[in-house]
Amino acid sequence: MTWALVLAAGYMIVEIGGGLISNSLALLADAGHMATDVSALGLALWAMRLATKPATPRMTYGYHRAEILAALANGAVLLLISFFVLFEAVRRFREPAEVVGGAMLAVAVGGLIVNGVAAWLLEGGRHESLNVRAAWLHVISDALGSVGVIVGAALILAFGWAWADPAAACLIAALILYSAWSLLKEAIDVLMASAPGELSTEAVRSALSEVEGVSGIHDLHVWTLTSGLVMLTAHANLTRSADAQGAVRQMCEVARERFGILHCTIQPEVNGGNARDLEV
């Protein structure tokens, strides 16, 4: 993450200079997107450090959600950038500007290389953390934006088509918008304590109900605290002959082994009354 931040910050300056020299809106849009990459990576690093702080009597879950808040902020910034680029592109369509295709092409190729290296650096952690995935999406969408700039520059150099520059900018904006929407939806789902998208609560209920001595499950809640940490709470109706502690332990093992739920708290109940709260 740190190396990706250094690469993005360094080349952002190059892209801003290249965009001003070539008068390319697409290149300036890509530079603006790279600026959000820098802020996104910085925010992601800060959130990762904050998330390692231990829980306190007031913050009983610790600071794990800092990573989700960082992902939400990055998604919102991406959304704003996409609308700004679209607005500027429409203006350029109405009032075409002369663009220096050679400089535009050279800087865009460099940007593609830098973003490719940054994406490779972040690849390993994107499946484990929504925060890292947010940073990775920033870098990937910027790399795709560089491809759009390269195509636009090639069309300008080959055919003199000035409209290729704002067209490339629109492509970049569409890519940013898609990334932003996907990221915001995932972050909001986590903050709203929704069940993970890949997990069926009915499947969880059915699996827990199959444990010996369990006659039913109610008040089942499954949610994500932060990336990779799924929580479960439930009330389990037990038969009179059931071993409450053994049943609870087995249900938590089922939740962990079949659904990857690491934190499981189940309240056993016999004939509608509480047995005792047991946490595994």
Buried (B, 14 or more C-beta within 10 A) or exposed (E): BEEBBEBBBEBBEBBBBBBEEBBBBBBBBBBBBBBBBBBBBBBBBEBBEBBEEEEEEEEEEBBBBBBBBBBBBBBBBBBEBBEBBBEBBEEBBEEEEEBBBEBBBBBBBBBBBBBBBBBEBBEEBBEEBBBBBBBBBBBBBBBBBBBBBBBBBBBBBEEEBBBBBBBBBBBBBBBBBBBBBBBBEBBBBBBEEEBBEEBBBEEBBEBBBEBEBBBEBEEBEBBBBBBEBBBBBBBBBBEEEBEBEEBBBBBBEBBBEEBEBBBBBBBBBBEEEEBEEBEB
